[in-house]
């Protein structure tokens, strides 16, 4: 991280700190205040913001798995489904408190992710992607046909999230719950990327053979990456279930798994800021298309039926192509260039 002239680090702890100067702490405080005040001035957008927060948690996990460790997964929506159903069943049928169910959802999704991550020890790249797609289909098939537990094709109702006497039913209360868990997730991911485990992930991603020669256990770190990435997915699934108040297999399509990959490509793989920017970018496109679709249909009444609803996937595909061609390192890299051009040192972290 760049520092202003005259500022030095005199210890390893200072050098490794995420926020090093008073300016950084002040900016962090202002950002947190703005985030916590959002329900007061952006009330109509809370449903969108809540969806963005849940998606950031899920995509942050995928970024650890794919962006840092290089293990391509196209079945992330399936692992979110595992977390959602685990939490819903524990709360709905066994009366487990929501915080415990949230952690259990992450742990169980992580274990399932490790099981489907075993092929990563023998295959990689395209072949690993195929095995994770298989995970998506297997998980959804089990959900649809294990009717006595999951409700099958009809899905199941879910109780609202609660902590003691506090029940998170309104969009505003759900916003604060999601915001706090999102902040914790981002902070954990940021610190993980700078630890020995995070550096081992990067070594495996860059050259797994060289990493193994240096003593890095591929078995250990690849499965650890799958566990952590799917743990994040399970937590996101739990939040999705208890804020939607109902779930079914239709909530977790394969297209979402592909969408998550696109988000980290657009945002910037292997960065912490990248998934956040990618999720916001794609979700705002969805909102923009939703708002403009009626106007386009009225302006062009001769358009084929369903044409406007297909604009969002069209824009998503176009965005992926343009970013791969013109900015393969994503929005996070563009932000780095912007900071360097205007010498915005307070934001250089």
Wavefront OBJ file of the C-alpha trace (Angstrom):
o trace
v 0.000 0.000 0.000
v 1.324 3.472 -0.867
v 1.826 5.888 2.006
v 2.111 9.696 2.100
v 5.562 11.294 2.120
v 7.232 11.086 5.518
v 5.188 8.125 6.750
v 7.170 4.961 7.530
v 6.514 1.556 8.972
v 8.704 0.750 11.970
v 7.441 -2.740 12.756
v 6.161 -5.812 10.981
v 2.735 -5.283 12.564
v 2.538 -1.791 11.047
v 3.642 -3.092 7.669
v 0.961 -5.804 7.667
v -1.857 -3.622 8.992
v -4.790 -3.082 6.623
v -5.365 0.459 7.894
v -2.065 2.180 8.630
v -2.743 5.899 9.035
v -5.261 8.090 10.810
v -6.694 9.065 7.427
v -7.435 5.423 6.657
v -9.230 4.989 9.981
v -11.230 8.179 9.456
v -12.281 7.061 5.964
v -13.214 3.645 7.350
v -15.343 5.281 10.039
v -17.102 7.497 7.494
v -17.792 4.489 5.251
v -19.250 2.461 8.133
v -21.438 5.385 9.199
v -22.749 5.786 5.650
v -23.474 2.069 5.372
v -25.337 1.938 8.674
v -27.303 5.082 7.785
v -28.373 3.729 4.392
v -31.868 2.536 5.476
v -32.708 6.144 6.341
v -32.119 7.565 2.863
v -32.180 4.572 0.468
v -35.155 2.701 1.841
v -36.527 1.785 -1.598
v -33.240 0.133 -2.548
v -32.854 -2.084 0.497
v -34.053 -5.260 -1.239
v -31.458 -4.731 -3.963
v -28.723 -3.907 -1.448
v -29.572 -6.999 0.615
v -29.274 -9.153 -2.476
v -25.948 -7.527 -3.296
v -24.655 -8.209 0.230
v -25.573 -11.907 0.110
v -24.030 -12.258 -3.345
v -20.808 -10.561 -2.197
v -20.411 -13.186 0.534
v -20.910 -16.031 -1.947
v -18.654 -14.536 -4.623
v -15.961 -13.724 -2.036
v -15.797 -17.453 -1.300
v -15.594 -18.289 -5.000
v -12.807 -15.719 -5.371
v -10.788 -17.472 -2.649
v -11.296 -20.786 -4.418
v -10.840 -19.667 -8.027
v -9.140 -16.276 -7.888
v -6.546 -17.134 -5.236
v -6.155 -20.912 -5.457
v -6.934 -21.311 -9.164
v -9.549 -24.077 -8.717
v -12.288 -23.316 -11.239
v -15.749 -24.053 -9.843
v -18.944 -23.770 -11.894
v -21.163 -25.321 -9.247
v -21.132 -22.586 -6.628
v -24.907 -22.130 -6.689
v -25.224 -25.784 -5.670
v -23.125 -25.186 -2.550
v -25.243 -22.139 -1.730
v -28.254 -24.456 -1.944
v -26.604 -26.848 0.529
v -26.200 -24.008 3.024
v -29.725 -22.726 2.468
v -31.397 -26.090 3.023
v -29.140 -27.042 5.937
v -29.996 -23.858 7.802
v -33.696 -24.012 6.914
v -34.054 -27.629 8.065
v -32.166 -27.055 11.317
v -34.263 -24.023 12.241
v -37.611 -25.172 10.861
v -37.657 -28.795 11.996
v -35.217 -29.032 14.887
v -35.604 -25.606 16.469
v -31.898 -24.799 16.271
v -31.156 -21.084 16.898
v -30.370 -19.146 13.739
v -26.736 -18.234 14.638
v -25.939 -21.930 15.217
v -27.741 -22.914 12.007
v -25.794 -20.237 10.104
v -22.460 -21.702 11.209
v -23.652 -25.271 10.591
v -24.768 -24.276 7.085
v -21.293 -22.986 6.324
v -19.591 -26.045 7.813
v -21.793 -28.566 5.998
v -21.457 -26.720 2.687
v -17.692 -26.671 3.252
v -17.597 -30.439 3.846
v -19.695 -31.090 0.734
v -17.382 -28.773 -1.191
v -14.372 -30.779 -0.026
v -15.990 -34.002 -1.261
v -16.508 -32.550 -4.714
v -13.065 -30.946 -4.544
v -11.290 -34.303 -4.337
v -11.057 -34.530 -8.177
v -8.964 -31.326 -8.075
v -6.103 -33.489 -6.806
v -5.992 -35.307 -10.144
v -7.505 -32.909 -12.681
v -7.548 -29.165 -13.242
v -8.774 -26.519 -15.631
v -11.575 -27.590 -17.950
v -11.832 -31.075 -16.421
v -12.208 -29.678 -12.897
v -14.896 -27.316 -14.170
v -16.834 -30.311 -15.495
v -16.625 -32.063 -12.117
v -17.975 -28.984 -10.309
v -20.820 -28.729 -12.828
v -21.603 -32.330 -11.876
v -21.786 -31.173 -8.248
v -24.380 -28.580 -9.226
v -26.609 -31.183 -10.913
v -26.171 -33.805 -8.182
v -27.002 -31.393 -5.357
v -30.083 -30.026 -7.118
v -31.250 -33.559 -7.986
v -30.987 -34.609 -4.337
v -32.917 -31.526 -3.233
v -35.687 -32.168 -5.745
v -36.097 -35.864 -4.980
v -35.483 -36.056 -1.220
v -39.033 -34.904 -0.691
v -39.410 -35.968 2.940
v -36.567 -33.648 4.006
v -36.376 -30.823 1.466
v -39.960 -30.625 0.259
v -38.944 -31.686 -3.244
v -40.018 -29.554 -6.173
v -42.422 -27.590 -3.974
v -39.644 -26.299 -1.736
v -40.195 -25.326 1.879
v -41.110 -22.346 3.994
v -38.397 -20.858 6.194
v -38.620 -18.891 9.423
v -37.186 -15.399 9.520
v -33.699 -15.063 10.960
v -33.647 -14.270 14.679
v -31.104 -13.729 17.424
v -32.729 -14.110 20.814
v -35.779 -11.817 20.919
v -34.732 -9.951 17.739
v -36.526 -11.172 14.616
v -35.253 -9.887 11.265
v -38.453 -9.584 9.242
v -38.239 -6.107 7.722
v -35.877 -5.194 4.905
v -34.102 -2.702 7.197
v -33.420 -5.233 9.957
v -32.283 -7.818 7.405
v -29.998 -5.185 5.918
v -28.106 -4.738 9.191
v -27.758 -8.492 9.664
v -26.439 -8.981 6.132
v -24.179 -5.924 6.381
v -22.463 -7.135 9.557
v -21.876 -10.644 8.167
v -20.633 -9.185 4.872
v -18.126 -6.952 6.685
v -16.871 -9.930 8.711
v -16.561 -12.025 5.537
v -14.618 -9.351 3.652
v -12.325 -8.755 6.635
v -11.663 -12.494 6.968
v -10.934 -12.857 3.251
v -8.593 -9.845 3.300
v -6.577 -11.257 6.180
v -6.615 -14.800 4.794
v -5.074 -13.619 1.526
v -2.052 -12.292 3.430
v -1.427 -15.317 5.655
v 0.686 -18.383 4.994
v -2.435 -20.173 3.750
v -3.255 -17.361 1.344
v 0.279 -17.307 -0.043
v 0.146 -21.081 -0.464
v -3.108 -20.684 -2.422
v -1.418 -18.185 -4.752
v 1.562 -20.513 -5.241
v -0.773 -23.397 -6.145
v -2.644 -21.135 -8.565
v 0.480 -19.859 -10.303
v 2.304 -23.187 -10.599
v 1.134 -26.167 -8.609
v 4.130 -28.304 -9.587
v 6.606 -25.695 -8.348
v 4.520 -25.223 -5.192
v 4.644 -28.945 -4.481
v 8.430 -28.997 -5.006
v 8.725 -26.196 -2.414
v 6.887 -28.358 0.126
v 3.323 -27.093 -0.250
v 0.850 -29.950 0.122
v -1.539 -29.788 -2.841
v -3.902 -32.211 -1.108
v -4.138 -30.014 1.964
v -4.383 -26.600 0.369
v -6.692 -27.455 -2.515
v -9.199 -29.079 -0.173
v -8.791 -26.208 2.282
v -9.626 -23.774 -0.531
v -12.731 -25.775 -1.401
v -13.795 -25.853 2.252
v -13.343 -22.102 2.781
v -14.925 -21.134 -0.536
v -17.945 -23.355 0.062
v -18.188 -22.229 3.703
v -18.785 -18.702 2.406
v -21.372 -20.121 -0.018
v -23.151 -21.918 2.829
v -23.330 -18.741 4.915
v -24.747 -16.862 1.913
v -27.288 -19.650 1.383
v -28.402 -19.464 5.011
v -28.942 -15.712 4.754
v -30.808 -16.148 1.466
v -33.144 -18.743 2.969
v -33.986 -16.773 6.106
v -34.511 -13.478 4.293
v -36.531 -14.941 1.401
v -38.690 -16.958 3.882
v -39.067 -19.743 1.316
v -36.693 -21.750 -0.860
v -36.839 -24.268 -3.671
v -34.361 -25.762 -6.124
v -35.337 -23.063 -8.637
v -33.535 -20.500 -6.465
v -30.150 -22.048 -7.374
v -29.862 -22.467 -11.162
v -26.678 -23.259 -13.063
v -26.891 -19.815 -14.665
v -26.157 -18.293 -11.227
v -22.961 -20.345 -10.987
v -21.875 -18.972 -14.357
v -22.918 -15.488 -13.281
v -20.672 -15.719 -10.211
v -17.678 -16.591 -12.401
v -18.476 -13.561 -14.546
v -18.610 -11.339 -11.471
v -15.064 -12.173 -10.383
v -13.826 -11.779 -13.972
v -15.406 -8.342 -14.287
v -14.377 -7.291 -10.778
v -10.885 -8.755 -10.844
v -9.785 -12.254 -9.840
v -7.421 -12.639 -6.942
v -8.316 -9.327 -5.291
v -10.588 -8.487 -2.379
v -12.083 -5.413 -4.023
v -12.794 -7.284 -7.264
v -15.748 -9.438 -6.118
v -17.374 -6.407 -4.476
v -17.125 -4.293 -7.636
v -18.150 -7.184 -9.877
v -21.260 -7.993 -7.835
v -22.348 -4.345 -7.681
v -21.753 -3.897 -11.427
v -23.793 -6.945 -12.462
v -26.616 -6.398 -9.969
v -26.998 -2.766 -11.046
v -27.232 -3.915 -14.665
v -30.071 -6.239 -13.599
v -31.852 -3.359 -11.868
v -31.315 -1.056 -14.854
v -32.717 -3.601 -17.282
v -35.693 -4.293 -15.008
v -36.481 -0.569 -14.829
v -36.034 0.024 -18.564
v -37.831 -3.079 -19.863
v -41.400 -1.661 -19.599
v -40.307 1.579 -21.266
v -38.638 -0.312 -24.123
v -41.676 -2.528 -24.589
v -43.935 0.542 -24.754
v -41.598 2.404 -27.092
v -41.223 -0.592 -29.406
v -44.497 -2.552 -29.201
v -43.532 -4.728 -32.161
v -40.623 -6.313 -30.314
v -40.948 -10.115 -29.913
v -42.472 -11.346 -26.669
v -39.821 -11.774 -24.001
v -37.216 -9.796 -25.913
v -36.699 -7.207 -23.174
v -36.309 -9.887 -20.487
v -33.374 -11.289 -22.439
v -31.467 -8.013 -22.463
v -29.836 -8.673 -19.066
v -28.072 -11.912 -20.182
v -27.115 -10.127 -23.409
v -25.481 -7.251 -21.509
v -23.800 -9.697 -19.125
v -22.258 -11.645 -22.005
v -21.201 -8.438 -23.731
v -19.608 -7.148 -20.516
v -17.629 -10.385 -20.092
v -16.314 -10.159 -23.672
v -15.341 -6.497 -23.361
v -13.600 -6.977 -20.020
v -11.648 -10.005 -21.244
v -10.473 -8.023 -24.287
v -9.855 -4.563 -22.838
v -9.440 -5.087 -19.071
v -8.727 -8.738 -18.248
v -7.673 -7.816 -14.697
v -11.091 -6.306 -14.006
v -12.450 -3.214 -12.322
v -10.072 -3.599 -9.374
v -7.101 -3.031 -11.689
v -8.827 -0.051 -13.277
v -9.259 1.398 -9.783
v -5.542 0.902 -9.124
v -4.702 2.806 -12.309
v -7.116 5.574 -11.342
v -5.483 5.926 -7.912
v -2.022 6.032 -9.452
v -3.054 8.663 -12.002
v -4.524 11.009 -9.397
v -2.190 10.035 -6.504
v -5.061 9.068 -4.214
v -2.808 7.676 -1.472
v -5.518 7.473 1.237
v -7.327 4.898 -0.873
v -4.273 2.791 -1.680
v -5.131 -0.343 0.224
l 1 2 3 4 5 6 7 8 9 10 11 12 13 14 15 16 17 18 19 20 21 22 23 24 25 26 27 28 29 30 31 32 33 34 35 36 37 38 39 40 41 42 43 44 45 46 47 48 49 50 51 52 53 54 55 56 57 58 59 60 61 62 63 64 65 66 67 68 69 70 71 72 73 74 75 76 77 78 79 80 81 82 83 84 85 86 87 88 89 90 91 92 93 94 95 96 97 98 99 100 101 102 103 104 105 106 107 108 109 110 111 112 113 114 115 116 117 118 119 120 121 122 123 124 125 126 127 128 129 130 131 132 133 134 135 136 137 138 139 140 141 142 143 144 145 146 147 148 149 150 151 152 153 154 155 156 157 158 159 160 161 162 163 164 165 166 167 168 169 170 171 172 173 174 175 176 177 178 179 180 181 182 183 184 185 186 187 188 189 190 191 192 193 194 195 196 197 198 199 200 201 202 203 204 205 206 207 208 209 210 211 212 213 214 215 216 217 218 219 220 221 222 223 224 225 226 227 228 229 230 231 232 233 234 235 236 237 238 239 240 241 242 243 244 245 246 247 248 249 250 251 252 253 254 255 256 257 258 259 260 261 262 263 264 265 266 267 268 269 270 271 272 273 274 275 276 277 278 279 280 281 282 283 284 285 286 287 288 289 290 291 292 293 294 295 296 297 298 299 300 301 302 303 304 305 306 307 308 309 310 311 312 313 314 315 316 317 318 319 320 321 322 323 324 325 326 327 328 329 330 331 332 333 334 335 336 337 338 339 340 341 342 343 344 345 346 347 348 349
